[in-house]
Amino acid sequence: MGEEKLADSRLKFIDVARSFAIIFMLEGHFISLTYEDYVPVHEAIKANGTSGYFFLDLWHNLRNYTAPLFFTITGLVLGYLLLGHKGESFWKQKRVSKGWKRGLMIIGWGYVLQLNLKYYFKSGEIGSNIHTFHVLQCIGTGLLTLIALYGVHHIFKKVRFSLILFIAGVTVFAFYPVLKSYGGVPVPEGAPLFIQNMIYKHDVGYGAVFTIFPHMGYILFGACIGALLRENSQHIKKIWFPAVLIGGGIIVIILIRVVTTYLAHLIHPQYEFIGGLWLYQNLVYILVFIGILMYAEMFIKIKGKFFVQMGQNTLNIYILHTILLYGSLFGYGIKSYYNKNPERGEPLSFGEAALGALLFILFFGVITHFRVQIKNVLLYVPRLVLPNFMKP
């Protein structure tokens, strides 16, 4: 997540993938927050596999893949970029210094957005939300982890970076069902709440959302795909490469599922070790989606600056959408007036929520396209007072 632009024309499809991910996120968050029947629809699909309405089912299924796609593409970008400077010493590499600084910045923004100034001035308390481990914290921690694993690769140069990332991804996914078997008890026992919130989604208090286990696994597997693309950059434009990438990935995932199931029954028939196999199923769909985009780039000239630029500015969009939609930081947002919970706002019908989501997406497309002009207008007065204020 961020403003990393991939100069390599062979990876334009990645910006397209990021654009899809951010658009899915915008519409998913808007509709799920404002649609009056979202909770009943969600429960019906969870219980019966369908809500009875095709388009609602389609939308709900797409929404379920938004976060995995977002995390995977984030890892893919950094995994690809890190291998672009292999000849330089570790700490002198541009992507290393930018990567850990960006990781810390994203984590910082994550906690800043959980502040609620309205609540603070009203109650004099910061609130429990400050302990939440959410999307930005997970992504920031994932980026720092990728930098650390790249350091390991730099020490053991003969071990492929993609292999290190693959092992790390499998490890994270494997520990998810282990932690799940604790039954919602925070782990590690006795650790500070913000540490427990990082590890796994538990039932004590509020704050564990997009935790390291399992969500950082998608970042690691995404980085593995990015590393494979860099390690095989001479083949990316060949017609067979996407098919081999998808087919090979699916075969590996099937093997993981078979081995994991066998080991689980071998170790203990009642053990919860196989409870995370659905995570790999999500990876299959993401791999297929990436392959489709790779072929699309080969045969279709991708146009539409509004669309592609949104994928190049995901961090800015995420921060602003959180403030506008959820009232992060200031305490006032769209949810204050339109919310699926009638006690907290006036809910919308599905048609109204869908139209609102479309307008929400168009709004971010416009401000992303004109971001330079908007920035210059906002900084006009400060720069009159301080000529060098926020100049590059």
N, C-alpha and C positions, 0 to 999 in steps of 0.2 A: 504494500500500500504506500502511495506517495506519488511524487512527480517524476519518477524515473522514466526517461524516454529511451526506448531501444533504437539506437541509431542504425543497427543492422537491419536492412530491409527484409531479410529473411524471417524476421520475427515480428512483422507487423501484425500477424494474427494474434499475438499476445495482447497488444493494446485493444484489439477487438474483443478478446475474451474478457479483459478487465472491464470494458465498457458494458458487456452483457451482465457481468457480475454486479456492477454498481447499479445498473438499471433494475435488475431483479431485486436488489436490496431496497432501493427507493420505493418501488411499487409494493413490495412485500410488506415493508414496515408501515407504509401509509395505510394500506387496506386493512392489515391485521389490527391496526390501532383504532381505525374509525368505523369499520364495518360492523353493524349492529348484531349480526348473527355469526360473527367469527368463531366465538367459543363453541356454540352448538354444532357448527359445521366441522370444526376441528375434532370435536369429540365423536361425531358421527363417523368421520373418516377413520379415526383411530379405532373405533369399535367394529365398524362394518366394512371398512375398506373403501367406502364411497359415501358421498353426501346425497346422492341421487341426482346430482346435476353435473353434467360433463365438464363445463367450463370451470366450475368451482373446484372440481377434482383436479383438473389440469393445472389450475393456478396454485392450488395447495401443494401439489407434487413439485412444481417448479420452485416454489418457495423453500421447500425442504433442502434443495440442492444449492441454494444461494450461498450459505456460509461455507460449506465444503469447497465450492468452486472458488470463492473469494480467497480462502486460505491457501488453496493449492496454487492458484495463479500468483499470489504474493511470493510464495516460496520459489516458484519456477523462475521468476524474474531475477531474484538475487542469486539463485543457484547457477543460472546462466552467466550472469555478470561477473561473479567471483572468479570464474575460471578464465576470464579474459586477460588476466595479468599474472600468469603463472611464473613468469621469469623474474619477477621482482621479489624482494624480501617481504615477509608477511606484513610487518607494521608500516611499510612504505606504500603498500598498495592502496590506491584510491578507494576501491570498493570496500576494503576493510575499515578504513577510517570513517568513510561515509556511512557504512552499514551499522557500526555500533553506535554512532552518534544518532542516526535515524531511529534505531531501535529504542534508545533511551528517550528520545523526543516523543515517539509514539506512545510509549508507556506513560510518560508525563501527561500528554494530552488526554489519555484515557482516564486518569484520575482527576484532572481538571474538569472534564466534562461531567463528572459525577458530583461536582459541587452544585449546590442549589442556594443561590444568594437570597432568594425570596424566603426560603425556609429558614435560613440562618438568621436573617434580620427579624423574622417573626418569632422564632423560638430561642435564638441564641445558641443553637446547637448545629454542628456540621451535618449530622444525620448518618445513618448506617450505610447509605449508598456509597460512601467514600471507600468502603472496603471491597466493593465489587471488583471482580476480575472479569472483564468484558472483552469485546472484540479487539480493541486497540492494545490492551495489555497483553492479550494472547499473541497478537501479531508482533508487537515489540519484543516480547520474550522469545518468540520464534526466530526473529532476525538475529538476536544476540546468540541464540543457540547455533544458528547456521554459521555465524562468524567463528564461534568456538570450534565447531566441527571442521571448518575449513582450516583452522589452525592445526588440528590433528592431522588432516590430510597433508598440510605443509611439512609436518614432521615425518610422517610416513608416506613419502611421495609415491612409492610404488603401489600403494593401495588407492584405487580409483575413488574419487570424491563421491561419485554416484553410488558406489557400494557402501561407503560409510553412511551416507544419507538413507539408503534403503534399510540398512540394519537399524538405524535410529528410528525410522518410521515404524518398522515392524515392532520394535520394542515398545514404543508409545501405545500403539494399538493393542498390543498384547496385555499391557498392564491395565487398560481400561476395564475389562471384565473382572480383573482381580480386585480393583478398587470398588467396583460395583457390588461385589459380594460382601462388602462391609455393611451393606444395608442402609446407606445414607449417613453413616457416622463420619464426622470430619476426620481427615488424616493429614499429616501425622498427629497423633494424639498429643495434646498439650502445646502444640505449636500456635503462634499468633494467628488470629482469624484471617488476616490478609494472606498468610502463607497457605492456610487450609483452603481458602477460596481459589488459590492458584491451581491446586492439585486436582480436585475432583468436585463435581456438583453434589453437595451434601444437603441434608434436611435441617440443619441447625442455622437459624438466622437467615439473612439475605446477603447474597454477594457472589456466589459461585455460579457463573453463567457459561461463558466460553472458556472452559478450563484447559489446562495443559493436556490432561488426559480426557478425551482423546483428540481434541481439536488441533493441537500442535502437530499431530501425526500428519495431517493434510499438508501443512507447511513443509514438513520434511520430505514427504513424497513428492510434492510439487518441486522442491529444490532438486530432488533426484531426477525428475524429468528434465528440468532445466540443465542440470549437469550432463545428462545424456545427450541433449541437443548440442551442447557446446563440444562434448567429446566426439560427436559425429557431425560436426557442422558442415563438413564437405558433402554430406549426403542429404541434408535437409530438403533441398529442392528437387530431389529425385522422386519420381512418381511412386516408388515402392516404399519410401521411408515411413510416411504416416501409417500405412497398413501394417508394417513390421512393428512400429512403436505400439500401436493399439493391440495387435495380435500377441506380441511378446508380453505386454503388460497384463493382458487378460489371462494368458497361460500361467504367468508367475502368480497372479492373484488366486487362480484356481488351485495351484500347488500349495500356496499358503493355507488356504481353507482346508484342504485335504490333510496336510501335515498337522495343522492346529487341532482339527477334530480328532485325529488319531492320538496325538499326545495327550489331549484332554481326557479321553477315555482310558488311556494307558496309565496316566498318573492317578486319576480318581474319577469314577463315573459321575459323581455328583458335583464335581468342580465346575465353577462358572467360567472356565477359561475360554469357552467357545462363544461367549455372549457378545463378542465384538465383531463377528463376521460381517454384519451389515455395513461396517465401516469400509470394508474392501469392496462391497457392492457399489457404494457411492463412488469409489475410485474408478470402477469400470465405466460408469456413465460419464465421469469427467474426462477420462482418457478418450472415449469415443467423441465427445464434444470437441476436445482439442484437435483430434484427428480430422474431424469435419472442417474445422476452421483452417487447418493447414492445407487441405485440398481446396477449400474455397479461395485461399490466397493464390494458389497456383493457377486457377482458371477464371477468377473474377477479380477485376480491379476494384479494390475497396475504396469507396468514396464516402463523403459525409464527414466534414470536419467536426461538426457538433458531436457526432457519435464517438469518433475516435478520441477526441480531446477529453471526453468524460473519463475514458479509461486511463488517461495520462495524468489525471488530477483527482485520484480517488480519495486521498487523505483529506484534501480541502473540502470535497463534497461530503465526505462522511462527517467531518466536524460540523459543518454548517447545517446538514440535515438533522443532526442530533439536537442542535440548539433550536432549530425551527420546529421540528416535529415533537420532540419530547420535552422541550423546555429546559434542556441541560444548561447548567451554569446560572442562568437568570431566573428560572422557575416559571417562565411563560412560554407556551408553545401551542401548536395546533391541538395537542391532546387536551389542553385546557378547555377547548370549546367543542371539539368533535372527538368523542371517545366511545369505543364499543361498550364501555360501562356507563349506563345512563346516569349513575350517581356522580360521574366525573366529567360529563359533557354530553352534548347532543349527538347520538350516533347517526350514521349514514346508512342508506340502503346500499346494496352491492353496486348498483349502477352509479350512484353518487360517489361512492368510495373509489370506483374504478376511474371515473372522470377526474376526480381530485388527484389520483395517483398520476394520471397522464399529464395533468397540468404541473404537478410537482416535478416530474421528470423534465418537462420542457423548460421549466424555470431554471433547473440546474444546467441544462444544455446551453441556454442563453448566457447565463452568468459565467459559465466556463469558457465559452467562445469569446466573450468580451471581458475576460478577467483582467487583462492588462489595462484596458481603458478604465475599468471600474476601480482598480487599485490606484491609478493616477489621480482619479477624481477624489477618492477618499483621503489620499495623502497630500492633496494640493495645499490645504491650509497649513498642516504641520510642516511642510517643506518650505513654506514662506517664512516660517519662524526659524526653522532649523534646516538650512539648504541641503545638508547631507543626510537628512533623516531617512532611514531605510532605503538607501541607494545601494545597488549591487556593488 
